[in-house]
Amino acid sequence: MDNDAIVRARVALLDVRRMSLAQQVAAHRILAEVSPAVHLPKLARTLATFSYEARHLPEARLVLLDEAVAAAEAVAADDPHRSRTLVSVLDTRQRLLFEMGRRPAGLADRSRMAAIERAVPGGLGGWERGLETWAAGLAEERRHTEAADVYAEAVRADGTATRDGSRTALHAQLTAAGRHDEAVAVAAELVDRARKPSAPDQDMRPHVFHALFHLARTLERCGGRDAEAGRVRSEAEALLDALAAEDARTRASESDLARFLAVDAAAAEHAAEAGPVPPLGTELHRWSADVRQRYEERTAELGRALDDLPSEDAAGPTVELVALHRRRAVRQAVLEAEHRYRFQERLQPLFDRGVALARALHAHRPGQGTGPLATALTDRALLRTVDGQYAAALADLREARTVAG
């Protein structure tokens, strides 16, 4: 190795803010040969960051990320930062692989991320979560039983520190796998966690309301537990009644609504789509790029198709039309929850239209319209809690209960 090159690299890195990413990569490449313990992890991470400059050239970017992975692999096994560095660059590479349509390779990287996290006592913590990323990939491949097991493993590894999003994803996969009794246990745990505020003056009642409703719907799926579900629904309705009476200012979260609707609609989504499916109930940033792109495109297609239909029909809407409209509304809620900007304004017309269609179906064919109308009213009630419209939400829920009998 040229000593002058080594000196120049070290001097340059003394003022790294003046260096371009390409220059930093070049310097770390040189120094990794003489000080691998210090510079291999830095080389791996800098290469991953530098790869974004080639985002319009996926093959070139993949070459950089392959080098980043190789650099992370070369870090000494006893280096405490090796696992996190390797999972981080694998995470970046798997995202690109899915963007490029290379699902098998992307899934292989996700599987490897999980294996690395398993080998770290206490898990990786922080943003890098190999187990959850692998579980989401399994869910997309319709391997719901395996996905549920991996999510359960991730929750156990993190213990009480596990985010509610992880438990919601576990619940979704247990439901998709038909393991309803286990799903009830997770939903009940989410209720318990919702009752515990993160700050002394935090009003958790809207969050508890959604968690209770989630639990009630989960109990109904079990079969034979309708009485329990009824008691949970009554508690949720009483909570909503109190919020309406106080004209409370606290609001439910967009993510509460999106998670509930996503899990509730998952079975219909999976039946309607071929190939990989969206891992509904899982945070959007863990979806693979190809699945998310297809979900967004299909949502837009549904919207255009429904908007082109006549607004009135003497025979009333069909059951299929009402179901299709709900799919569109739920999909839009899932996508909008990530951004939250004008969430209520964007979604309220869709949910109002869903109620109007279901009312028309119920008016023309009561036998077919009872379930869809109760569902549409319930969906809108849940949406209204995001905007603090508790009195209107309560009215919708009570009407839904009357319709359902």
N, C-alpha and C positions, 0 to 999 in steps of 0.2 A: 504494500500500500504506500502510495506517495505521501511522505510526511508533510509536504507543503499543502497538499489537498486536505489532510486531516486538520492542520492548523487553520486553514481558511474556513473550513466547515465549522470548527469550534468558535472562531471569532465571529463568524456571521450569525451564529445562533445566540450570541450574547445580546443581540438586538433583533430578536425574532420578529418584532412588530414591523420592521422595515422589509421583511422578506416576503416574497410571494409564496404561495403554497408549493409551487413547483420547486422553488429554491429550497424550501424547508425539506421537501422530500429528498432532494439531491444531497443535502447535508446529512440527513439521518441515514441515508443509504451508505454513505462513506463511514460515518461514525459507528454504525451498527456492526461493522466488521472488526472494530478495535475495542468498542465498549458495548457489547450486545445487551448486557443487563440493563443499561440505561436507555439505549437508543432503539432497540427492537420494538418495545411497546409504543414508543413515540412514532416510529416509522409506520407501524400498522395503523394507528389512529390518524396520522397525517395523510396517509394514502387514502383512507376511507373518506376523509373530508375532501381531499383533492379530487377524488373521483366525481364529485358533483359537478365539477367544471366540464366534465365530459358527458353530462346527462343526456345530451342530444346524440351521442355516439355510444350506444349501449355496449357494443362489442369492445370498444376501447376502454370504456369504464369497467367492464368485467375483467379485463386484463389487470387493471390497477387493483381491483378488489381481490383478485386471486393472489396478487403479490402481498396485499395487506394480510390476508388469511395466512399465507406462508410465513410472513414475518411474525405474526402472533403465535403460530405453532412453534416457531423456533425459540420463543422465550423459554427460559429455564423452568422446569416443572415446579420448582419450589418457590418461584416468584409469586408473591401474594396477589399481584395484579394480572397474572396470566389469564385466569379463567374469565374475568370480566372483559379484558381486552379482546380475547378470542370470541366470546359471545357477541360483543359489540360489532366486530367486523363481519362475523357470520350473519348477524341480523341485517346489516346493510346489504350484504351480498344476496341474501335470500329475497329481499324485497325486489332487487333488480332482476333476479332470475324469474320471479313471477311476472314482472312487467314484460319480460322478454318471452313469456309463454312457456318457460321451461319448468313446469310444475314438479316433475320428479326430482330435479336437482334442487329446487327450492325447498321441497319437503325434506330432502336429505339433510340440508343445512339446518332446518328447524329441528329435526330429530337429534342432530348432533348438539345443538344448543341445549336441548333438554338433558342430554347425557352429561354434558359439562356441568350444568347446574346441579344435577343429582350428586355429583362428586364433591360439591362444596358444602361442608357442614354449615347448616343454617341458611343455605341458599345464597343467591347473589345479591338480593335486595336491590334497591334503586330502580332505575328504568329497565335494566336488562333483565328480562324474565324469560328464560329459555323454555321452562315447562309450559307456561301459558301460551307462548307463541306456537309451540308444537301442538298443544291441545287444540288451538284454533285451526291449525292445518288439518288435524284429524277430523274435526267437525265439518270442515269444508268437503272432505272426502266421504262424508256420511258414515264415518266410523265413530258413531256417537257413544257407544259403550266405552271404547278406548279413550275418547276425548273426555268423558266424564271421569274416568279413573285418573287421568293425568291432571285434570283440574283439581280433583280431590287431593292429589299428591301435592300440588302447589299450595293449596289452602293449608294443609297440614304442616308443610315446611315453614310457612310464614306465621302460623298460629293466629293469635288475636290481632296481629298487625295487618292481616290480609285485608285488602280493600274490598268494599262491597261489590265492586265490579267483578272481582274474581269469583265471588260466591254466586252472583247472578249468572255468570257464564256457566258455572258448575250446575246450577239449577236448570238452566236451559238444556244442557246436554243430558242430564238425568231424565228430563221430561222427554226429549227426543228419543232416548233409548228405552222409554217405557218404564223406567224405574221410579214410579210415582211416589211410593212411600218414602224413598230416600229424598226425592225432590221436596216433599212436605217438610222433612226435617231441616233442609237447607232454608226453605222459605220461612219457617218458624224462627230460625236463627237470625235471618235478616230482619224480622220484626223486632227481636230482642235487641239487636244492634241499633236499629232505628230509634229505639226508645232512649238511647244514651246520647245526650248532646255532647258535642265536642267542645262547647263553651258554656259556661253557667247560664247565660241569658239567651241561649239559642232555643227557639221554638221549633221542636222537631215534629209537631203534629201533622203537617202535610206529608212529611216523609213517612211517618208511621202509618198514615192513612193508605198511602200507596203500597207499603209493605204488607199491610193487612189484606188489602184487596188482592194482592199477588198470592198470598197464602190461601185465601178463600178459593180463588180460581184453581189453585193447585190441588186443594182438597177435592174439588168437584171432579177433577180428572181421575181421581183414584177409584171412584165408584164405591158406593156404600158409605160415604162420609159426608153426605149432604147436610146432615144435622150440624156437624162441626163447621162446615162451610157457612151455614146460615148464621151461626153464632158469631163467627169472625166477621161476616158481612155486617151484622148488626152493630158490632163494635166500631167498624169502620164508618158506618153511616152516622153513628152517634158522635164520633169525632168530627165528621164533616158538619153535622148540625151545630156543634159548639163553635166551630170556626165561622160558620155563617152567622150565628147569633152575635158573635163579637165583631163581625166585619173585620176579621183579622187581616193584618197587613202582610204577614209572612206568606210565602209562596212555595208551592211544590216545585221540584226541579224538572227541567226538560228531560234529563237522563232518566228520572223515575218513570215518566210517561213512556219514553221510547223503549226502555227495557221491558216494561210490562207488555206493551203492545207487540214487541218483537217476539217474545217468548210465546205469547198467546196466538200469534199468527204463523209460527214457524212450521207447523204441520202442513198448513195449506200451501205455504211457500215451497216446501220441499216436494210436495206432490206435483206442483205446477212446473217445476224446473227440472231440466235434465242436466247431468254432469255434476260438477262441484256445486255446492250450495253455500249461501251466505251463512256464516256462523252466528246466527241471530242470538242476541243476548250477550255477545262478546263485543268489547270496545272496538270501534271502527279502525283504530290504528293497528289492530292485530289482524285485520282481514288481509288476505293476499290481494295484490294489485289487480290481478285479472278478474277475481270474483267481485271485487268492489266496482270495477269499471263496468262489468256486465250488469250488476245490480243498479247502478246509476242509469245506464242506458235503457234498461228494461223499464225502470220507473218512468223515464221520460216518454218512452213508447206508450206505456199504459195511459199516461196523462193525455197524450195527443189523441189516442184512440177514443178515450172516454169523452174528451172535449168535442170531438167531431160527431158524437151521437146526438139525435134530436133530444131537446130538453123535455118534451112531453110525449107520451104514448097512451092512446086511449085504453089499451089493454093493461097499462101499468108496467113497471119494470119487472124483469125476471129475477129469480133468485141468483142466477149467475152474474147478472149485471151488478146487483148489490154487493155480492162477494168480491167482484173485480174492483169495484170502487173502494171497498175497504182495503184491499191489497195495496192500492195506490196510496191511500191515506196513511197507512201504517208505514209503508216504505218511505214516504216523504218525511214522516215524523222521525224515523231512524236516521235519515240523512241530515235533517235540519238540526237535530239535537246536538250535533258536533259543533255547530257554529253559533246557535242560539239567537243570532241577530234576527229580530222581528219574527221570532218563532211562532207566537200566538197569531200574529197578523197573517202569516203565510198559511197556517194550518186551519184556522177557524172556518174559512169558507169550505174547505174539503170535508171537515167533520159535520158542518151544517148540511151540506149536500148529501152526505151519507145518511143522516137522519131523515131528510126529506124523501130520499129514494126508498128507504126502509118503511117509512110511513105509507107511501104509495103502494108498495108491495103488500103491506099488511091490510090496507083498505080493499085492495082487489082480491087478494088471496090470503085471508087471515091464517089459514092453516100453515102456509109456507112463510108468512111474514113475521110470525111471533118471535122466533129466535133472532133473526136479523135485526128487527127493530130494537129488541132488548140490548143486543150487542152494540148497535150504533149509538143508542142513548148512553150506554155505559162508557163507550169510548169518548164521547163528547164530554161527559161529566168529568172524566179524568183529565182531559185537555183543559177544561175550565179551571181546574185547581192550579194549573201552572200560572194562570193570570190572576189568581185570587178571586175568581168568580164563584165563591163557595155556595151562595144561595141558589144560583142557577145550576150549579153542579148537583146540589142536593135534589133539586126538582127533577133533573134528568134521571138520577139514580132511583128516586121513588117511582117515577113513571116506568122505568125499566122493570122494577120489581112488580109493579101492577100488571104490565104487559105479559111478563113471564108467568104470572100466576103463582 
